[in-house]
Amino acid sequence: MAPAEVARSVVGIDKDRYLAALARAHVGLVTMAPARVYCGDALAWQAEDGGPIACEQGGFDVVLANPPF
């Protein structure tokens, strides 16, 4: 899989603004493509500003989480 395809296929959500920006920058640097990493609440699908996260919700093949919730 080409790096740009990886960037399009991976979605990240973190509640910490700094960590979301860091992950976005890392994926962008590695793949040389825009990363889909959002700051918000992954359990409620809410962005940091309270609106919905701008991401299609059709389903995922793998979900990774870092407990505790």
C-alpha positions in Angstrom: 0.0 0.0 0.0 1.4 3.4 -0.9 2.0 5.9 1.9 -0.7 8.3 0.6 -3.3 5.4 0.7 -2.3 4.7 4.3 -2.9 8.4 5.2 -6.4 8.1 3.6 -7.2 4.8 5.3 -6.2 5.7 8.9 -8.4 7.8 11.1 -7.2 9.0 14.5 -9.1 10.8 17.3 -7.5 12.1 20.5 -9.0 14.2 23.2 -5.7 16.1 23.8 -5.2 18.9 21.3 -1.4 18.7 21.5 -1.3 14.9 20.9 -3.7 15.1 18.1 -1.6 17.7 16.4 1.6 15.7 17.0 0.0 12.5 15.5 -1.3 14.6 12.5 2.2 16.0 11.9 3.9 12.6 12.3 1.6 10.8 9.9 1.9 13.7 7.5 5.7 13.6 7.5 5.8 9.9 7.1 3.3 9.6 4.3 3.7 13.1 2.7 -0.1 13.3 2.6 -2.7 15.0 4.8 -3.5 13.0 7.9 -7.0 12.4 9.2 -6.4 12.9 12.9 -9.0 14.8 14.9 -9.2 16.3 18.4 -12.3 15.3 20.1 -14.2 12.6 22.0 -13.9 9.3 20.2 -16.7 7.6 22.2 -19.3 10.4 21.5 -18.0 11.2 18.0 -17.8 14.9 19.0 -15.1 17.3 17.9 -13.3 19.6 20.3 -15.8 22.4 19.5 -18.8 20.1 20.3 -19.8 19.5 16.7 -19.6 16.1 14.9 -16.3 14.7 13.9 -15.9 15.2 10.1 -15.4 11.6 9.3 -17.5 9.0 7.5 -19.0 6.5 10.0 -19.4 3.5 7.7 -17.3 1.2 9.9 -13.8 0.2 10.7 -11.8 -3.0 10.3 -9.6 -2.3 13.4 -10.1 -0.1 16.4 -7.2 0.5 18.8 -7.8 2.2 22.1 -5.7 3.2 25.0 -7.6 2.6 28.3 -8.8 3.8 30.7 -11.9 5.3 29.3 
